Amino acid sequence: MIDYIFYLCVDILAWIAKITGTSYEFINILIFIIGYPLFTLFLIIIIYWQNKKLKIYKKIKN
């Protein structure tokens, strides 16, 4: 099952590369070296912001 999911993802990346006229490696770099870290950073910022709002809300409530 794991092999099937892995090769399905590889096929999807190859398909995206073919449509965009780039290589599989370039698409892989865009997603996993640039996209994923930016997405993770964005989520950390949202968590920090929500935590800050929650502390303010708790302070107002008391």
mmCIF file as gemmi writes it, N, C-alpha and C atoms, coordinates in Angstrom:
data_model
loop_
_atom_site.group_PDB
_atom_site.id
_atom_site.type_symbol
_atom_site.label_atom_id
_atom_site.label_alt_id
_atom_site.label_comp_id
_atom_site.label_asym_id
_atom_site.label_entity_id
_atom_site.label_seq_id
_atom_site.pdbx_PDB_ins_code
_atom_site.Cartn_x
_atom_site.Cartn_y
_atom_site.Cartn_z
_atom_site.occupancy
_atom_site.B_iso_or_equiv
_atom_site.pdbx_formal_charge
_atom_site.auth_seq_id
_atom_site.auth_asym_id
_atom_site.pdbx_PDB_model_num
ATOM 1 N N . MET Axp A 1 ? 0.815 -1.195 0 1 0 ? 1 A 1
ATOM 2 C CA . MET Axp A 1 ? 0 0 0 1 0 ? 1 A 1
ATOM 3 C C . MET Axp A 1 ? 0.863 1.266 0 1 0 ? 1 A 1
ATOM 4 N N . ILE Axp A 2 ? 1.931 1.23 0.814 1 0 ? 2 A 1
ATOM 5 C CA . ILE Axp A 2 ? 2.827 2.386 0.87 1 0 ? 2 A 1
ATOM 6 C C . ILE Axp A 2 ? 3.488 2.612 -0.489 1 0 ? 2 A 1
ATOM 7 N N . ASP Axp A 3 ? 3.915 1.527 -1.108 1 0 ? 3 A 1
ATOM 8 C CA . ASP Axp A 3 ? 4.533 1.642 -2.438 1 0 ? 3 A 1
ATOM 9 C C . ASP Axp A 3 ? 3.563 2.253 -3.441 1 0 ? 3 A 1
ATOM 10 N N . TYR Axp A 4 ? 2.309 1.835 -3.377 1 0 ? 4 A 1
ATOM 11 C CA . TYR Axp A 4 ? 1.297 2.362 -4.299 1 0 ? 4 A 1
ATOM 12 C C . TYR Axp A 4 ? 1.129 3.866 -4.111 1 0 ? 4 A 1
ATOM 13 N N . ILE Axp A 5 ? 1.032 4.316 -2.869 1 0 ? 5 A 1
ATOM 14 C CA . ILE Axp A 5 ? 0.861 5.75 -2.59 1 0 ? 5 A 1
ATOM 15 C C . ILE Axp A 5 ? 2.094 6.528 -3.044 1 0 ? 5 A 1
ATOM 16 N N . PHE Axp A 6 ? 3.284 5.985 -2.763 1 0 ? 6 A 1
ATOM 17 C CA . PHE Axp A 6 ? 4.518 6.659 -3.168 1 0 ? 6 A 1
ATOM 18 C C . PHE Axp A 6 ? 4.579 6.831 -4.691 1 0 ? 6 A 1
ATOM 19 N N . TYR Axp A 7 ? 4.341 5.743 -5.413 1 0 ? 7 A 1
ATOM 20 C CA . TYR Axp A 7 ? 4.433 5.82 -6.873 1 0 ? 7 A 1
ATOM 21 C C . TYR Axp A 7 ? 3.299 6.642 -7.48 1 0 ? 7 A 1
ATOM 22 N N . LEU Axp A 8 ? 2.177 6.686 -6.813 1 0 ? 8 A 1
ATOM 23 C CA . LEU Axp A 8 ? 1.101 7.571 -7.253 1 0 ? 8 A 1
ATOM 24 C C . LEU Axp A 8 ? 1.545 9.029 -7.134 1 0 ? 8 A 1
ATOM 25 N N . CYS Axp A 9 ? 2.172 9.368 -6.021 1 0 ? 9 A 1
ATOM 26 C CA . CYS Axp A 9 ? 2.671 10.739 -5.84 1 0 ? 9 A 1
ATOM 27 C C . CYS Axp A 9 ? 3.763 11.072 -6.851 1 0 ? 9 A 1
ATOM 28 N N . VAL Axp A 10 ? 4.639 10.119 -7.124 1 0 ? 10 A 1
ATOM 29 C CA . VAL Axp A 10 ? 5.683 10.321 -8.138 1 0 ? 10 A 1
ATOM 30 C C . VAL Axp A 10 ? 5.048 10.565 -9.498 1 0 ? 10 A 1
ATOM 31 N N . ASP Axp A 11 ? 4.027 9.794 -9.834 1 0 ? 11 A 1
ATOM 32 C CA . ASP Axp A 11 ? 3.33 9.979 -11.112 1 0 ? 11 A 1
ATOM 33 C C . ASP Axp A 11 ? 2.659 11.35 -11.187 1 0 ? 11 A 1
ATOM 34 N N . ILE Axp A 12 ? 2.087 11.792 -10.082 1 0 ? 12 A 1
ATOM 35 C CA . ILE Axp A 12 ? 1.45 13.117 -10.052 1 0 ? 12 A 1
ATOM 36 C C . ILE Axp A 12 ? 2.493 14.206 -10.254 1 0 ? 12 A 1
ATOM 37 N N . LEU Axp A 13 ? 3.643 14.075 -9.583 1 0 ? 13 A 1
ATOM 38 C CA . LEU Axp A 13 ? 4.713 15.062 -9.772 1 0 ? 13 A 1
ATOM 39 C C . LEU Axp A 13 ? 5.227 15.049 -11.212 1 0 ? 13 A 1
ATOM 40 N N . ALA Axp A 14 ? 5.368 13.877 -11.785 1 0 ? 14 A 1
ATOM 41 C CA . ALA Axp A 14 ? 5.817 13.786 -13.184 1 0 ? 14 A 1
ATOM 42 C C . ALA Axp A 14 ? 4.779 14.4 -14.116 1 0 ? 14 A 1
ATOM 43 N N . TRP Axp A 15 ? 3.507 14.185 -13.833 1 0 ? 15 A 1
ATOM 44 C CA . TRP Axp A 15 ? 2.429 14.766 -14.636 1 0 ? 15 A 1
ATOM 45 C C . TRP Axp A 15 ? 2.457 16.296 -14.552 1 0 ? 15 A 1
ATOM 46 N N . ILE Axp A 16 ? 2.635 16.839 -13.339 1 0 ? 16 A 1
ATOM 47 C CA . ILE Axp A 16 ? 2.714 18.297 -13.162 1 0 ? 16 A 1
ATOM 48 C C . ILE Axp A 16 ? 3.929 18.84 -13.918 1 0 ? 16 A 1
ATOM 49 N N . ALA Axp A 17 ? 5.044 18.129 -13.844 1 0 ? 17 A 1
ATOM 50 C CA . ALA Axp A 17 ? 6.258 18.558 -14.55 1 0 ? 17 A 1
ATOM 51 C C . ALA Axp A 17 ? 6.025 18.575 -16.058 1 0 ? 17 A 1
ATOM 52 N N . LYS Axp A 18 ? 5.326 17.573 -16.556 1 0 ? 18 A 1
ATOM 53 C CA . LYS Axp A 18 ? 5.06 17.511 -17.996 1 0 ? 18 A 1
ATOM 54 C C . LYS Axp A 18 ? 4.161 18.66 -18.434 1 0 ? 18 A 1
ATOM 55 N N . ILE Axp A 19 ? 3.128 18.956 -17.64 1 0 ? 19 A 1
ATOM 56 C CA . ILE Axp A 19 ? 2.197 20.037 -17.984 1 0 ? 19 A 1
ATOM 57 C C . ILE Axp A 19 ? 2.891 21.398 -17.953 1 0 ? 19 A 1
ATOM 58 N N . THR Axp A 20 ? 3.743 21.61 -16.952 1 0 ? 20 A 1
ATOM 59 C CA . THR Axp A 20 ? 4.398 22.914 -16.814 1 0 ? 20 A 1
ATOM 60 C C . THR Axp A 20 ? 5.66 23.042 -17.664 1 0 ? 20 A 1
ATOM 61 N N . GLY Axp A 21 ? 6.109 21.937 -18.23 1 0 ? 21 A 1
ATOM 62 C CA . GLY Axp A 21 ? 7.303 21.991 -19.074 1 0 ? 21 A 1
ATOM 63 C C . GLY Axp A 21 ? 8.596 22.048 -18.282 1 0 ? 21 A 1
ATOM 64 N N . THR Axp A 22 ? 8.556 21.605 -17.043 1 0 ? 22 A 1
ATOM 65 C CA . THR Axp A 22 ? 9.76 21.579 -16.209 1 0 ? 22 A 1
ATOM 66 C C . THR Axp A 22 ? 10.115 20.132 -15.907 1 0 ? 22 A 1
ATOM 67 N N . SER Axp A 23 ? 11.051 19.95 -14.994 1 0 ? 23 A 1
ATOM 68 C CA . SER Axp A 23 ? 11.461 18.59 -14.647 1 0 ? 23 A 1
ATOM 69 C C . SER Axp A 23 ? 10.808 18.15 -13.335 1 0 ? 23 A 1
ATOM 70 N N . TYR Axp A 24 ? 10.825 16.848 -13.131 1 0 ? 24 A 1
ATOM 71 C CA . TYR Axp A 24 ? 10.318 16.267 -11.896 1 0 ? 24 A 1
ATOM 72 C C . TYR Axp A 24 ? 11.08 16.821 -10.697 1 0 ? 24 A 1
ATOM 73 N N . GLU Axp A 25 ? 12.396 16.946 -10.843 1 0 ? 25 A 1
ATOM 74 C CA . GLU Axp A 25 ? 13.231 17.436 -9.75 1 0 ? 25 A 1
ATOM 75 C C . GLU Axp A 25 ? 12.868 18.872 -9.377 1 0 ? 25 A 1
ATOM 76 N N . PHE Axp A 26 ? 12.594 19.716 -10.376 1 0 ? 26 A 1
ATOM 77 C CA . PHE Axp A 26 ? 12.23 21.108 -10.105 1 0 ? 26 A 1
ATOM 78 C C . PHE Axp A 26 ? 10.915 21.19 -9.341 1 0 ? 26 A 1
ATOM 79 N N . ILE Axp A 27 ? 9.924 20.42 -9.747 1 0 ? 27 A 1
ATOM 80 C CA . ILE Axp A 27 ? 8.638 20.394 -9.048 1 0 ? 27 A 1
ATOM 81 C C . ILE Axp A 27 ? 8.833 19.887 -7.624 1 0 ? 27 A 1
ATOM 82 N N . ASN Axp A 28 ? 9.648 18.868 -7.459 1 0 ? 28 A 1
ATOM 83 C CA . ASN Axp A 28 ? 9.948 18.321 -6.139 1 0 ? 28 A 1
ATOM 84 C C . ASN Axp A 28 ? 10.594 19.378 -5.247 1 0 ? 28 A 1
ATOM 85 N N . ILE Axp A 29 ? 11.536 20.142 -5.788 1 0 ? 29 A 1
ATOM 86 C CA . ILE Axp A 29 ? 12.181 21.214 -5.027 1 0 ? 29 A 1
ATOM 87 C C . ILE Axp A 29 ? 11.168 22.295 -4.656 1 0 ? 29 A 1
ATOM 88 N N . LEU Axp A 30 ? 10.332 22.681 -5.608 1 0 ? 30 A 1
ATOM 89 C CA . LEU Axp A 30 ? 9.326 23.698 -5.313 1 0 ? 30 A 1
ATOM 90 C C . LEU Axp A 30 ? 8.412 23.284 -4.167 1 0 ? 30 A 1
ATOM 91 N N . ILE Axp A 31 ? 8.003 22.039 -4.173 1 0 ? 31 A 1
ATOM 92 C CA . ILE Axp A 31 ? 7.058 21.582 -3.151 1 0 ? 31 A 1
ATOM 93 C C . ILE Axp A 31 ? 7.751 21.341 -1.814 1 0 ? 31 A 1
ATOM 94 N N . PHE Axp A 32 ? 8.811 20.555 -1.795 1 0 ? 32 A 1
ATOM 95 C CA . PHE Axp A 32 ? 9.367 20.072 -0.536 1 0 ? 32 A 1
ATOM 96 C C . PHE Axp A 32 ? 10.499 20.917 0.032 1 0 ? 32 A 1
ATOM 97 N N . ILE Axp A 33 ? 11.169 21.705 -0.771 1 0 ? 33 A 1
ATOM 98 C CA . ILE Axp A 33 ? 12.261 22.541 -0.268 1 0 ? 33 A 1
ATOM 99 C C . ILE Axp A 33 ? 11.791 23.972 -0.042 1 0 ? 33 A 1
ATOM 100 N N . ILE Axp A 34 ? 10.846 24.441 -0.848 1 0 ? 34 A 1
ATOM 101 C CA . ILE Axp A 34 ? 10.364 25.818 -0.731 1 0 ? 34 A 1
ATOM 102 C C . ILE Axp A 34 ? 8.951 25.861 -0.158 1 0 ? 34 A 1
ATOM 103 N N . GLY Axp A 35 ? 8.031 25.132 -0.752 1 0 ? 35 A 1
ATOM 104 C CA . GLY Axp A 35 ? 6.619 25.212 -0.365 1 0 ? 35 A 1
ATOM 105 C C . GLY Axp A 35 ? 6.322 24.715 1.035 1 0 ? 35 A 1
ATOM 106 N N . TYR Axp A 36 ? 6.794 23.518 1.357 1 0 ? 36 A 1
ATOM 107 C CA . TYR Axp A 36 ? 6.483 22.95 2.666 1 0 ? 36 A 1
ATOM 108 C C . TYR Axp A 36 ? 7.046 23.778 3.824 1 0 ? 36 A 1
ATOM 109 N N . PRO Axp A 37 ? 8.318 24.224 3.774 1 0 ? 37 A 1
ATOM 110 C CA . PRO Axp A 37 ? 8.81 25.07 4.868 1 0 ? 37 A 1
ATOM 111 C C . PRO Axp A 37 ? 8.039 26.387 4.998 1 0 ? 37 A 1
ATOM 112 N N . LEU Axp A 38 ? 7.662 26.996 3.868 1 0 ? 38 A 1
ATOM 113 C CA . LEU Axp A 38 ? 6.87 28.223 3.94 1 0 ? 38 A 1
ATOM 114 C C . LEU Axp A 38 ? 5.502 27.965 4.563 1 0 ? 38 A 1
ATOM 115 N N . PHE Axp A 39 ? 4.882 26.864 4.19 1 0 ? 39 A 1
ATOM 116 C CA . PHE Axp A 39 ? 3.591 26.481 4.759 1 0 ? 39 A 1
ATOM 117 C C . PHE Axp A 39 ? 3.714 26.23 6.257 1 0 ? 39 A 1
ATOM 118 N N . THR Axp A 40 ? 4.771 25.547 6.676 1 0 ? 40 A 1
ATOM 119 C CA . THR Axp A 40 ? 4.998 25.275 8.096 1 0 ? 40 A 1
ATOM 120 C C . THR Axp A 40 ? 5.22 26.578 8.857 1 0 ? 40 A 1
ATOM 121 N N . LEU Axp A 41 ? 6.002 27.466 8.315 1 0 ? 41 A 1
ATOM 122 C CA . LEU Axp A 41 ? 6.233 28.762 8.945 1 0 ? 41 A 1
ATOM 123 C C . LEU Axp A 41 ? 4.929 29.542 9.066 1 0 ? 41 A 1
ATOM 124 N N . PHE Axp A 42 ? 4.117 29.519 8.024 1 0 ? 42 A 1
ATOM 125 C CA . PHE Axp A 42 ? 2.821 30.184 8.042 1 0 ? 42 A 1
ATOM 126 C C . PHE Axp A 42 ? 1.936 29.62 9.158 1 0 ? 42 A 1
ATOM 127 N N . LEU Axp A 43 ? 1.912 28.308 9.315 1 0 ? 43 A 1
ATOM 128 C CA . LEU Axp A 43 ? 1.117 27.694 10.374 1 0 ? 43 A 1
ATOM 129 C C . LEU Axp A 43 ? 1.634 28.059 11.765 1 0 ? 43 A 1
ATOM 130 N N . ILE Axp A 44 ? 2.944 28.124 11.925 1 0 ? 44 A 1
ATOM 131 C CA . ILE Axp A 44 ? 3.523 28.527 13.218 1 0 ? 44 A 1
ATOM 132 C C . ILE Axp A 44 ? 3.126 29.952 13.548 1 0 ? 44 A 1
ATOM 133 N N . ILE Axp A 45 ? 3.141 30.838 12.559 1 0 ? 45 A 1
ATOM 134 C CA . ILE Axp A 45 ? 2.733 32.228 12.774 1 0 ? 45 A 1
ATOM 135 C C . ILE Axp A 45 ? 1.262 32.296 13.171 1 0 ? 45 A 1
ATOM 136 N N . ILE Axp A 46 ? 0.419 31.514 12.514 1 0 ? 46 A 1
ATOM 137 C CA . ILE Axp A 46 ? -1.005 31.495 12.864 1 0 ? 46 A 1
ATOM 138 C C . ILE Axp A 46 ? -1.206 30.984 14.286 1 0 ? 46 A 1
ATOM 139 N N . ILE Axp A 47 ? -0.486 29.929 14.672 1 0 ? 47 A 1
ATOM 140 C CA . ILE Axp A 47 ? -0.599 29.4 16.032 1 0 ? 47 A 1
ATOM 141 C C . ILE Axp A 47 ? -0.175 30.447 17.046 1 0 ? 47 A 1
ATOM 142 N N . TYR Axp A 48 ? 0.925 31.136 16.785 1 0 ? 48 A 1
ATOM 143 C CA . TYR Axp A 48 ? 1.395 32.192 17.694 1 0 ? 48 A 1
ATOM 144 C C . TYR Axp A 48 ? 0.351 33.295 17.814 1 0 ? 48 A 1
ATOM 145 N N . TRP Axp A 49 ? -0.196 33.728 16.682 1 0 ? 49 A 1
ATOM 146 C CA . TRP Axp A 49 ? -1.191 34.794 16.669 1 0 ? 49 A 1
ATOM 147 C C . TRP Axp A 49 ? -2.447 34.384 17.431 1 0 ? 49 A 1
ATOM 148 N N . GLN Axp A 50 ? -2.926 33.17 17.217 1 0 ? 50 A 1
ATOM 149 C CA . GLN Axp A 50 ? -4.114 32.679 17.904 1 0 ? 50 A 1
ATOM 150 C C . GLN Axp A 50 ? -3.856 32.536 19.4 1 0 ? 50 A 1
ATOM 151 N N . ASN Axp A 51 ? -2.679 32.075 19.774 1 0 ? 51 A 1
ATOM 152 C CA . ASN Axp A 51 ? -2.328 31.948 21.185 1 0 ? 51 A 1
ATOM 153 C C . ASN Axp A 51 ? -2.305 33.323 21.856 1 0 ? 51 A 1
ATOM 154 N N . LYS Axp A 52 ? -1.782 34.304 21.163 1 0 ? 52 A 1
ATOM 155 C CA . LYS Axp A 52 ? -1.733 35.672 21.68 1 0 ? 52 A 1
ATOM 156 C C . LYS Axp A 52 ? -3.154 36.216 21.873 1 0 ? 52 A 1
ATOM 157 N N . LYS Axp A 53 ? -4.029 35.981 20.878 1 0 ? 53 A 1
ATOM 158 C CA . LYS Axp A 53 ? -5.426 36.423 21.005 1 0 ? 53 A 1
ATOM 159 C C . LYS Axp A 53 ? -6.131 35.719 22.158 1 0 ? 53 A 1
ATOM 160 N N . LEU Axp A 54 ? -5.839 34.439 22.336 1 0 ? 54 A 1
ATOM 161 C CA . LEU Axp A 54 ? -6.455 33.676 23.42 1 0 ? 54 A 1
ATOM 162 C C . LEU Axp A 54 ? -6.023 34.2 24.784 1 0 ? 54 A 1
ATOM 163 N N . LYS Axp A 55 ? -4.757 34.558 24.935 1 0 ? 55 A 1
ATOM 164 C CA . LYS Axp A 55 ? -4.276 35.124 26.197 1 0 ? 55 A 1
ATOM 165 C C . LYS Axp A 55 ? -4.961 36.449 26.485 1 0 ? 55 A 1
ATOM 166 N N . ILE Axp A 56 ? -5.138 37.282 25.458 1 0 ? 56 A 1
ATOM 167 C CA . ILE Axp A 56 ? -5.832 38.562 25.635 1 0 ? 56 A 1
ATOM 168 C C . ILE Axp A 56 ? -7.279 38.321 26.024 1 0 ? 56 A 1
ATOM 169 N N . TYR Axp A 57 ? -7.921 37.358 25.387 1 0 ? 57 A 1
ATOM 170 C CA . TYR Axp A 57 ? -9.313 37.033 25.7 1 0 ? 57 A 1
ATOM 171 C C . TYR Axp A 57 ? -9.451 36.545 27.142 1 0 ? 57 A 1
ATOM 172 N N . LYS Axp A 58 ? -8.531 35.687 27.566 1 0 ? 58 A 1
ATOM 173 C CA . LYS Axp A 58 ? -8.577 35.181 28.941 1 0 ? 58 A 1
ATOM 174 C C . LYS Axp A 58 ? -8.344 36.306 29.957 1 0 ? 58 A 1
ATOM 175 N N . LYS Axp A 59 ? -7.485 37.251 29.604 1 0 ? 59 A 1
ATOM 176 C CA . LYS Axp A 59 ? -7.202 38.385 30.482 1 0 ? 59 A 1
ATOM 177 C C . LYS Axp A 59 ? -8.442 39.258 30.618 1 0 ? 59 A 1
ATOM 178 N N . ILE Axp A 60 ? -9.145 39.502 29.522 1 0 ? 60 A 1
ATOM 179 C CA . ILE Axp A 60 ? -10.365 40.321 29.53 1 0 ? 60 A 1
ATOM 180 C C . ILE Axp A 60 ? -11.461 39.603 30.313 1 0 ? 60 A 1
ATOM 181 N N . LYS Axp A 61 ? -11.552 38.293 30.175 1 0 ? 61 A 1
ATOM 182 C CA . LYS Axp A 61 ? -12.589 37.516 30.833 1 0 ? 61 A 1
ATOM 183 C C . LYS Axp A 61 ? -12.432 37.555 32.353 1 0 ? 61 A 1
ATOM 184 N N . ASN Axp A 62 ? -11.21 37.565 32.835 1 0 ? 62 A 1
ATOM 185 C CA . ASN Axp A 62 ? -10.969 37.582 34.293 1 0 ? 62 A 1
ATOM 186 C C . ASN Axp A 62 ? -11.056 38.987 34.749 1 0 ? 62 A 1
